[in-house]
Protein backbone atom coordinates (compact mmCIF):
# COMPACT_ATOMS: atom_id res chain seq x y z
CA UNK A 1 0.00 0.00 0.00
CA UNK A 2 2.87 2.33 -0.75
CA UNK A 3 0.59 4.70 -2.72
CA UNK A 4 -1.86 5.23 0.15
CA UNK A 5 -1.86 8.84 1.37
CA UNK A 6 -2.91 10.48 4.62
CA UNK A 7 -5.22 12.77 2.64
CA UNK A 8 -7.06 9.75 1.24
CA UNK A 9 -7.41 8.33 4.75
CA UNK A 10 -8.85 11.59 6.08
CA UNK A 11 -11.38 11.77 3.24
CA UNK A 12 -12.31 8.12 3.74
CA UNK A 13 -12.65 8.61 7.49
CA UNK A 14 -15.00 11.56 7.00
CA UNK A 15 -17.20 9.63 4.57
CA UNK A 16 -17.21 6.62 6.92
CA UNK A 17 -18.25 8.80 9.85
CA UNK A 18 -21.17 10.37 7.99
CA UNK A 19 -21.93 7.44 5.68
CA UNK A 20 -22.87 10.18 3.27
CA UNK A 21 -20.69 11.58 0.46
CA UNK A 22 -22.50 14.91 0.33
CA UNK A 23 -22.09 15.64 4.07
CA UNK A 24 -18.46 14.55 3.94
CA UNK A 25 -17.79 16.86 0.99
CA UNK A 26 -19.38 19.78 2.85
CA UNK A 27 -17.24 19.15 5.95
CA UNK A 28 -14.08 18.84 3.86
CA UNK A 29 -14.92 21.85 1.65
CA UNK A 30 -14.57 19.67 -1.44
CA UNK A 31 -16.91 18.76 -4.26
CA UNK A 32 -18.72 15.44 -4.06
CA UNK A 33 -17.03 14.12 -7.26
CA UNK A 34 -13.62 14.92 -5.75
CA UNK A 35 -14.48 12.96 -2.60
CA UNK A 36 -15.80 10.03 -4.63
CA UNK A 37 -12.65 9.99 -6.76
CA UNK A 38 -10.36 9.89 -3.69
CA UNK A 39 -12.35 7.00 -2.20
CA UNK A 40 -12.24 5.14 -5.53
CA UNK A 41 -8.47 5.59 -5.73
CA UNK A 42 -8.12 4.32 -2.17
CA UNK A 43 -10.21 1.24 -3.03
CA UNK A 44 -7.88 0.60 -5.98
CA UNK A 45 -4.82 0.84 -3.72
CA UNK A 46 -6.32 -1.56 -1.16
CA UNK A 47 -7.88 -3.83 -3.75
CA UNK A 48 -11.19 -4.16 -1.91
CA UNK A 49 -14.48 -2.21 -1.89
CA UNK A 50 -14.84 0.03 1.18
CA UNK A 51 -18.48 1.06 0.82
CA UNK A 52 -21.60 -0.55 -0.52
CA UNK A 53 -24.81 1.13 -1.60
CA UNK A 54 -28.19 -0.34 -0.64
CA UNK A 55 -30.98 1.79 -1.98
CA UNK A 56 -30.24 5.34 -0.93
CA UNK A 57 -28.11 4.33 2.06
CA UNK A 58 -24.35 3.86 2.21
CA UNK A 59 -22.75 1.18 4.39
CA UNK A 60 -19.19 0.17 5.23
CA UNK A 61 -18.01 -3.18 3.93
CA UNK A 62 -15.99 -5.49 6.18
CA UNK A 63 -12.80 -4.02 4.71
CA UNK A 64 -14.20 -0.51 5.16
CA UNK A 65 -14.87 -1.16 8.83
CA UNK A 66 -11.33 -2.38 9.38
CA UNK A 67 -9.85 0.61 7.56
CA UNK A 68 -12.06 2.99 9.54
CA UNK A 69 -10.66 1.59 12.78
CA UNK A 70 -7.09 2.00 11.57
CA UNK A 71 -7.69 5.47 10.14
CA UNK A 72 -9.09 6.76 13.45
CA UNK A 73 -6.04 5.36 15.28
CA UNK A 74 -3.71 7.04 12.79
CA UNK A 75 -5.60 10.35 13.09
CA UNK A 76 -5.40 10.18 16.88
CA UNK A 77 -1.64 9.58 16.71
CA UNK A 78 -1.15 12.54 14.38
CA UNK A 79 -3.21 14.76 16.71
CA UNK A 80 -1.21 13.54 19.70
CA UNK A 81 2.04 14.27 17.87
CA UNK A 82 0.83 17.76 17.01
CA UNK A 83 -0.09 18.43 20.64
CA UNK A 84 3.25 17.13 21.92
CA UNK A 85 5.14 19.44 19.59
CA UNK A 86 2.83 22.25 20.64
CA UNK A 87 3.73 21.56 24.26
CA UNK A 88 7.42 21.70 23.42
CA UNK A 89 6.76 25.16 22.01
CA UNK A 90 5.19 26.18 25.31
CA UNK A 91 1.50 25.48 24.58
CA UNK A 92 1.37 28.35 22.12
CA UNK A 93 -0.94 26.27 20.00
CA UNK A 94 -2.82 22.98 20.02
CA UNK A 95 -6.36 21.64 19.84
CA UNK A 96 -8.92 20.67 22.46
CA UNK A 97 -12.13 18.77 21.78
CA UNK A 98 -14.73 18.78 24.56
CA UNK A 99 -18.27 17.43 24.64
CA UNK A 100 -20.76 18.40 27.35
CA UNK A 101 -24.23 17.32 28.37
CA UNK A 102 -26.91 19.84 27.42
CA UNK A 103 -27.57 20.74 31.06
CA UNK A 104 -23.85 21.30 31.67
CA UNK A 105 -23.66 23.85 28.85
CA UNK A 106 -24.95 26.53 31.24
CA UNK A 107 -21.64 26.59 33.11
CA UNK A 108 -19.18 24.73 30.88
CA UNK A 109 -19.23 27.49 28.27
CA UNK A 110 -17.99 29.87 30.97
CA UNK A 111 -15.14 27.51 31.79
CA UNK A 112 -14.19 27.16 28.13
CA UNK A 113 -14.41 30.90 27.51
CA UNK A 114 -12.02 31.70 30.35
CA UNK A 115 -9.66 28.88 29.34
CA UNK A 116 -9.67 30.18 25.76
CA UNK A 117 -8.90 33.69 27.02
CA UNK A 118 -5.90 32.32 28.91
CA UNK A 119 -4.71 30.31 25.87
CA UNK A 120 -5.80 32.29 22.80
CA UNK A 121 -3.82 30.18 20.29
CA UNK A 122 -5.55 26.93 21.22
CA UNK A 123 -8.29 25.75 18.87
CA UNK A 124 -11.32 24.54 20.85
CA UNK A 125 -14.08 22.29 19.55
CA UNK A 126 -17.22 22.12 21.71
CA UNK A 127 -20.13 19.72 21.18
CA UNK A 128 -23.26 20.14 23.31
CA UNK A 129 -25.34 16.99 23.07
CA UNK A 130 -27.41 14.37 24.88
CA UNK A 131 -26.21 11.57 27.13
CA UNK A 132 -26.56 8.83 24.52
CA UNK A 133 -24.31 10.68 22.08
CA UNK A 134 -21.77 11.43 24.82
CA UNK A 135 -21.51 7.74 25.68
CA UNK A 136 -21.03 6.89 22.02
CA UNK A 137 -18.26 9.45 21.71
CA UNK A 138 -16.54 8.01 24.78
CA UNK A 139 -16.91 4.48 23.43
CA UNK A 140 -15.25 5.53 20.16
CA UNK A 141 -12.66 7.69 21.94
CA UNK A 142 -13.63 10.65 19.75
CA UNK A 143 -13.25 13.52 22.24
CA UNK A 144 -10.48 14.60 24.59
CA UNK A 145 -12.76 15.19 27.57
CA UNK A 146 -16.47 14.97 28.35
CA UNK A 147 -18.46 16.83 31.02
CA UNK A 148 -21.54 14.87 32.04
CA UNK A 149 -23.52 13.41 34.92
CA UNK A 150 -22.53 10.12 36.50
CA UNK A 151 -21.19 7.82 33.76
CA UNK A 152 -22.14 4.12 33.62
CA UNK A 153 -20.04 1.76 35.70
CA UNK A 154 -19.75 -0.82 32.92
CA UNK A 155 -17.61 1.39 30.65
CA UNK A 156 -13.84 1.66 31.06
CA UNK A 157 -13.70 5.34 31.96
CA UNK A 158 -11.81 7.70 34.25
CA UNK A 159 -14.39 9.98 35.84
CA UNK A 160 -13.61 12.75 38.34
CA UNK A 161 -16.43 14.59 40.16
CA UNK A 162 -15.79 18.33 40.34
CA UNK A 163 -19.10 20.08 41.08
CA UNK A 164 -22.42 19.42 42.81
CA UNK A 165 -25.47 19.19 40.56
CA UNK A 166 -28.63 19.62 42.68
CA UNK A 167 -31.95 18.67 41.10
CA UNK A 168 -34.86 20.75 42.41
CA UNK A 169 -38.64 20.89 41.98
CA UNK A 170 -39.84 23.85 39.88
CA UNK A 171 -43.15 25.62 39.91
CA UNK A 172 -44.53 28.83 38.39
CA UNK A 173 -44.39 31.72 40.84
CA UNK A 174 -48.14 31.72 41.42
CA UNK A 175 -48.45 28.04 42.25
CA UNK A 176 -50.35 27.18 45.50
CA UNK A 177 -47.30 25.32 46.87
CA UNK A 178 -44.92 28.24 46.28
CA UNK A 179 -43.58 29.63 49.55
CA UNK A 180 -44.58 26.62 51.68
CA UNK A 181 -41.90 24.79 53.66
CA UNK A 182 -41.16 21.10 54.09
CA UNK A 183 -43.78 20.00 51.57
CA UNK A 184 -44.30 16.21 51.85
CA UNK A 185 -43.07 14.28 48.83
CA UNK A 186 -46.37 12.41 48.60
CA UNK A 187 -48.24 15.71 48.27
CA UNK A 188 -46.02 16.94 45.48
CA UNK A 189 -46.31 13.59 43.70
CA UNK A 190 -50.05 14.24 43.25
CA UNK A 191 -49.18 17.08 40.87
CA UNK A 192 -48.56 16.59 37.17
CA UNK A 193 -44.93 16.77 35.98
CA UNK A 194 -43.10 17.72 32.81
CA UNK A 195 -39.83 15.80 32.62
CA UNK A 196 -36.87 15.00 30.37
CA UNK A 197 -37.02 12.13 27.92
CA UNK A 198 -36.29 8.50 28.81
CA UNK A 199 -32.56 7.81 28.86
CA UNK A 200 -31.48 11.24 30.06
CA UNK A 201 -29.38 11.37 33.22
CA UNK A 202 -31.85 13.70 34.92
CA UNK A 203 -34.81 11.42 34.17
CA UNK A 204 -32.97 8.36 35.48
CA UNK A 205 -32.05 10.16 38.73
CA UNK A 206 -35.66 11.28 39.24
CA UNK A 207 -37.05 7.78 38.73
CA UNK A 208 -34.48 6.26 41.11
CA UNK A 209 -35.36 8.85 43.76
CA UNK A 210 -39.12 8.30 43.62
CA UNK A 211 -38.72 4.52 43.47
CA UNK A 212 -36.45 4.58 46.53
CA UNK A 213 -39.10 6.55 48.40
CA UNK A 214 -41.92 4.27 47.15
CA UNK A 215 -43.78 7.22 45.66
CA UNK A 216 -45.27 7.36 42.17
CA UNK A 217 -45.32 10.60 40.19
CA UNK A 218 -47.40 11.38 37.11
CA UNK A 219 -45.80 12.44 33.84
CA UNK A 220 -47.84 14.64 31.56
CA UNK A 221 -45.25 15.64 28.98
CA UNK A 222 -41.77 14.40 28.07
CA UNK A 223 -39.51 17.11 26.66
CA UNK A 224 -36.07 16.94 25.12
CA UNK A 225 -34.45 20.02 26.63
CA UNK A 226 -34.25 21.96 29.86
CA UNK A 227 -35.40 25.14 28.12
CA UNK A 228 -38.58 23.40 26.99
CA UNK A 229 -39.23 22.13 30.52
CA UNK A 230 -38.82 25.61 32.00
CA UNK A 231 -41.19 27.14 29.47
CA UNK A 232 -43.75 24.37 30.08
CA UNK A 233 -43.63 24.95 33.84
CA UNK A 234 -43.98 28.70 33.39
CA UNK A 235 -47.00 28.05 31.15
CA UNK A 236 -48.63 25.99 33.92
CA UNK A 237 -48.44 22.56 32.26
CA UNK A 238 -47.08 20.98 35.43
CA UNK A 239 -44.24 20.96 37.92
CA UNK A 240 -40.73 20.26 36.70
CA UNK A 241 -37.52 18.80 38.08
CA UNK A 242 -34.27 20.21 36.75
CA UNK A 243 -30.71 21.06 37.65
CA UNK A 244 -30.37 24.29 39.59
CA UNK A 245 -27.57 25.18 37.17
CA UNK A 246 -30.18 25.85 34.49
CA UNK A 247 -32.38 28.22 36.52
CA UNK A 248 -30.39 31.32 37.38
CA UNK A 249 -32.21 33.76 35.09
CA UNK A 250 -35.73 32.44 35.75
CA UNK A 251 -35.26 32.52 39.52
CA UNK A 252 -33.83 36.04 39.45
CA UNK A 253 -36.78 37.33 37.43
CA UNK A 254 -39.34 35.46 39.55
CA UNK A 255 -40.80 33.49 36.64
CA UNK A 256 -40.05 30.24 38.46
CA UNK A 257 -39.66 29.22 42.09
CA UNK A 258 -38.03 26.20 43.69
CA UNK A 259 -40.40 24.30 45.97
CA UNK A 260 -39.16 23.29 49.42
CA UNK A 261 -39.92 19.57 49.10
CA UNK A 262 -38.82 16.96 51.64
CA UNK A 263 -35.91 14.95 50.31
CA UNK A 264 -34.91 17.59 47.79
CA UNK A 265 -32.62 18.62 46.30
CA UNK A 266 -31.55 15.33 44.75
CA UNK A 267 -27.80 15.75 44.95
CA UNK A 268 -25.92 14.60 41.89
CA UNK A 269 -22.49 15.58 40.59
CA UNK A 270 -20.85 16.70 37.40
CA UNK A 271 -17.95 14.56 36.20
CA UNK A 272 -14.97 15.18 33.94
CA UNK A 273 -14.64 11.98 31.92
CA UNK A 274 -12.31 10.34 29.41
CA UNK A 275 -11.49 6.81 28.31
CA UNK A 276 -9.44 4.84 30.80
CA UNK A 277 -5.81 4.70 29.71
CA UNK A 278 -6.20 7.62 27.29
CA UNK A 279 -3.06 9.71 27.00
CA UNK A 280 -4.27 13.26 27.43
CA UNK A 281 -2.51 15.86 25.34
CA UNK A 282 -0.80 18.72 27.20
CA UNK A 283 -3.72 20.99 26.25
CA UNK A 284 -6.26 18.48 27.57
CA UNK A 285 -4.23 18.04 30.76
CA UNK A 286 -4.20 21.80 31.26
CA UNK A 287 -7.97 22.02 30.75
CA UNK A 288 -8.55 19.10 33.13
CA UNK A 289 -6.56 20.85 35.86
CA UNK A 290 -8.39 24.10 35.18
CA UNK A 291 -11.85 22.48 35.45
CA UNK A 292 -11.03 20.60 38.65
CA UNK A 293 -9.79 23.82 40.27
CA UNK A 294 -12.20 26.42 38.89
CA UNK A 295 -15.33 24.37 38.28
CA UNK A 296 -16.53 24.24 41.91
CA UNK A 297 -16.35 28.03 42.08
CA UNK A 298 -19.11 28.28 39.47
CA UNK A 299 -21.65 26.48 41.65
CA UNK A 300 -24.72 28.73 41.68
CA UNK A 301 -25.61 30.60 44.84
CA UNK A 302 -29.33 30.54 44.05
CA UNK A 303 -30.24 27.34 45.87
CA UNK A 304 -30.33 28.69 49.43
CA UNK A 305 -32.51 31.67 48.56
CA UNK A 306 -34.63 30.16 45.80
CA UNK A 307 -37.28 28.66 48.11
CA UNK A 308 -38.15 31.99 49.70
CA UNK A 309 -41.51 33.52 48.76
CA UNK A 310 -41.34 35.55 45.59
CA UNK A 311 -41.63 39.31 45.94
CA UNK A 312 -44.07 40.37 43.29
CA UNK A 313 -43.54 43.74 41.76
CA UNK A 314 -46.54 46.09 41.70
CA UNK A 315 -48.11 46.32 38.28
CA UNK A 316 -47.96 49.61 36.48
CA UNK A 317 -50.99 51.87 35.85
C-alpha positions in Angstrom: 0.0 0.0 0.0 2.9 2.3 -0.8 0.6 4.7 -2.7 -1.9 5.2 0.2 -1.9 8.8 1.4 -2.9 10.5 4.6 -5.2 12.8 2.6 -7.1 9.8 1.2 -7.4 8.3 4.7 -8.8 11.6 6.1 -11.4 11.8 3.2 -12.3 8.1 3.7 -12.6 8.6 7.5 -15.0 11.6 7.0 -17.2 9.6 4.6 -17.2 6.6 6.9 -18.2 8.8 9.8 -21.2 10.4 8.0 -21.9 7.4 5.7 -22.9 10.2 3.3 -20.7 11.6 0.5 -22.5 14.9 0.3 -22.1 15.6 4.1 -18.5 14.5 3.9 -17.8 16.9 1.0 -19.4 19.8 2.9 -17.2 19.2 5.9 -14.1 18.8 3.9 -14.9 21.8 1.7 -14.6 19.7 -1.4 -16.9 18.8 -4.3 -18.7 15.4 -4.1 -17.0 14.1 -7.3 -13.6 14.9 -5.7 -14.5 13.0 -2.6 -15.8 10.0 -4.6 -12.6 10.0 -6.8 -10.4 9.9 -3.7 -12.4 7.0 -2.2 -12.2 5.1 -5.5 -8.5 5.6 -5.7 -8.1 4.3 -2.2 -10.2 1.2 -3.0 -7.9 0.6 -6.0 -4.8 0.8 -3.7 -6.3 -1.6 -1.2 -7.9 -3.8 -3.8 -11.2 -4.2 -1.9 -14.5 -2.2 -1.9 -14.8 0.0 1.2 -18.5 1.1 0.8 -21.6 -0.6 -0.5 -24.8 1.1 -1.6 -28.2 -0.3 -0.6 -31.0 1.8 -2.0 -30.2 5.3 -0.9 -28.1 4.3 2.1 -24.3 3.9 2.2 -22.7 1.2 4.4 -19.2 0.2 5.2 -18.0 -3.2 3.9 -16.0 -5.5 6.2 -12.8 -4.0 4.7 -14.2 -0.5 5.2 -14.9 -1.2 8.8 -11.3 -2.4 9.4 -9.8 0.6 7.6 -12.1 3.0 9.5 -10.7 1.6 12.8 -7.1 2.0 11.6 -7.7 5.5 10.1 -9.1 6.8 13.4 -6.0 5.4 15.3 -3.7 7.0 12.8 -5.6 10.4 13.1 -5.4 10.2 16.9 -1.6 9.6 16.7 -1.2 12.5 14.4 -3.2 14.8 16.7 -1.2 13.5 19.7 2.0 14.3 17.9 0.8 17.8 17.0 -0.1 18.4 20.6 3.3 17.1 21.9 5.1 19.4 19.6 2.8 22.2 20.6 3.7 21.6 24.3 7.4 21.7 23.4 6.8 25.2 22.0 5.2 26.2 25.3 1.5 25.5 24.6 1.4 28.3 22.1 -0.9 26.3 20.0 -2.8 23.0 20.0 -6.4 21.6 19.8 -8.9 20.7 22.5 -12.1 18.8 21.8 -14.7 18.8 24.6 -18.3 17.4 24.6 -20.8 18.4 27.4 -24.2 17.3 28.4 -26.9 19.8 27.4 -27.6 20.7 31.1 -23.9 21.3 31.7 -23.7 23.9 28.9 -24.9 26.5 31.2 -21.6 26.6 33.1 -19.2 24.7 30.9 -19.2 27.5 28.3 -18.0 29.9 31.0 -15.1 27.5 31.8 -14.2 27.2 28.1 -14.4 30.9 27.5 -12.0 31.7 30.3 -9.7 28.9 29.3 -9.7 30.2 25.8 -8.9 33.7 27.0 -5.9 32.3 28.9 -4.7 30.3 25.9 -5.8 32.3 22.8 -3.8 30.2 20.3 -5.5 26.9 21.2 -8.3 25.7 18.9 -11.3 24.5 20.9 -14.1 22.3 19.5 -17.2 22.1 21.7 -20.1 19.7 21.2 -23.3 20.1 23.3 -25.3 17.0 23.1 -27.4 14.4 24.9 -26.2 11.6 27.1 -26.6 8.8 24.5 -24.3 10.7 22.1 -21.8 11.4 24.8 -21.5 7.7 25.7 -21.0 6.9 22.0 -18.3 9.4 21.7 -16.5 8.0 24.8 -16.9 4.5 23.4 -15.3 5.5 20.2 -12.7 7.7 21.9 -13.6 10.6 19.8 -13.2 13.5 22.2 -10.5 14.6 24.6 -12.8 15.2 27.6 -16.5 15.0 28.4 -18.5 16.8 31.0 -21.5 14.9 32.0 -23.5 13.4 34.9 -22.5 10.1 36.5 -21.2 7.8 33.8 -22.1 4.1 33.6 -20.0 1.8 35.7 -19.7 -0.8 32.9 -17.6 1.4 30.6 -13.8 1.7 31.1 -13.7 5.3 32.0 -11.8 7.7 34.2 -14.4 10.0 35.8 -13.6 12.7 38.3 -16.4 14.6 40.2 -15.8 18.3 40.3 -19.1 20.1 41.1 -22.4 19.4 42.8 -25.5 19.2 40.6 -28.6 19.6 42.7 -32.0 18.7 41.1 -34.9 20.7 42.4 -38.6 20.9 42.0 -39.8 23.8 39.9 -43.1 25.6 39.9 -44.5 28.8 38.4 -44.4 31.7 40.8 -48.1 31.7 41.4 -48.5 28.0 42.3 -50.3 27.2 45.5 -47.3 25.3 46.9 -44.9 28.2 46.3 -43.6 29.6 49.6 -44.6 26.6 51.7 -41.9 24.8 53.7 -41.2 21.1 54.1 -43.8 20.0 51.6 -44.3 16.2 51.8 -43.1 14.3 48.8 -46.4 12.4 48.6 -48.2 15.7 48.3 -46.0 16.9 45.5 -46.3 13.6 43.7 -50.1 14.2 43.2 -49.2 17.1 40.9 -48.6 16.6 37.2 -44.9 16.8 36.0 -43.1 17.7 32.8 -39.8 15.8 32.6 -36.9 15.0 30.4 -37.0 12.1 27.9 -36.3 8.5 28.8 -32.6 7.8 28.9 -31.5 11.2 30.1 -29.4 11.4 33.2 -31.8 13.7 34.9 -34.8 11.4 34.2 -33.0 8.4 35.5 -32.0 10.2 38.7 -35.7 11.3 39.2 -37.0 7.8 38.7 -34.5 6.3 41.1 -35.4 8.9 43.8 -39.1 8.3 43.6 -38.7 4.5 43.5 -36.4 4.6 46.5 -39.1 6.6 48.4 -41.9 4.3 47.2 -43.8 7.2 45.7 -45.3 7.4 42.2 -45.3 10.6 40.2 -47.4 11.4 37.1 -45.8 12.4 33.8 -47.8 14.6 31.6 -45.3 15.6 29.0 -41.8 14.4 28.1 -39.5 17.1 26.7 -36.1 16.9 25.1 -34.5 20.0 26.6 -34.3 22.0 29.9 -35.4 25.1 28.1 -38.6 23.4 27.0 -39.2 22.1 30.5 -38.8 25.6 32.0 -41.2 27.1 29.5 -43.7 24.4 30.1 -43.6 24.9 33.8 -44.0 28.7 33.4 -47.0 28.0 31.2 -48.6 26.0 33.9 -48.4 22.6 32.3 -47.1 21.0 35.4 -44.2 21.0 37.9 -40.7 20.3 36.7 -37.5 18.8 38.1 -34.3 20.2 36.8 -30.7 21.1 37.7 -30.4 24.3 39.6 -27.6 25.2 37.2 -30.2 25.8 34.5 -32.4 28.2 36.5 -30.4 31.3 37.4 -32.2 33.8 35.1 -35.7 32.4 35.7 -35.3 32.5 39.5 -33.8 36.0 39.5 -36.8 37.3 37.4 -39.3 35.5 39.6 -40.8 33.5 36.6 -40.0 30.2 38.5 -39.7 29.2 42.1 -38.0 26.2 43.7 -40.4 24.3 46.0 -39.2 23.3 49.4 -39.9 19.6 49.1 -38.8 17.0 51.6 -35.9 14.9 50.3 -34.9 17.6 47.8 -32.6 18.6 46.3 -31.6 15.3 44.7 -27.8 15.8 45.0 -25.9 14.6 41.9 -22.5 15.6 40.6 -20.8 16.7 37.4 -18.0 14.6 36.2 -15.0 15.2 33.9 -14.6 12.0 31.9 -12.3 10.3 29.4 -11.5 6.8 28.3 -9.4 4.8 30.8 -5.8 4.7 29.7 -6.2 7.6 27.3 -3.1 9.7 27.0 -4.3 13.3 27.4 -2.5 15.9 25.3 -0.8 18.7 27.2 -3.7 21.0 26.3 -6.3 18.5 27.6 -4.2 18.0 30.8 -4.2 21.8 31.3 -8.0 22.0 30.7 -8.5 19.1 33.1 -6.6 20.9 35.9 -8.4 24.1 35.2 -11.9 22.5 35.5 -11.0 20.6 38.7 -9.8 23.8 40.3 -12.2 26.4 38.9 -15.3 24.4 38.3 -16.5 24.2 41.9 -16.3 28.0 42.1 -19.1 28.3 39.5 -21.6 26.5 41.6 -24.7 28.7 41.7 -25.6 30.6 44.8 -29.3 30.5 44.1 -30.2 27.3 45.9 -30.3 28.7 49.4 -32.5 31.7 48.6 -34.6 30.2 45.8 -37.3 28.7 48.1 -38.1 32.0 49.7 -41.5 33.5 48.8 -41.3 35.6 45.6 -41.6 39.3 45.9 -44.1 40.4 43.3 -43.5 43.7 41.8 -46.5 46.1 41.7 -48.1 46.3 38.3 -48.0 49.6 36.5 -51.0 51.9 35.9 
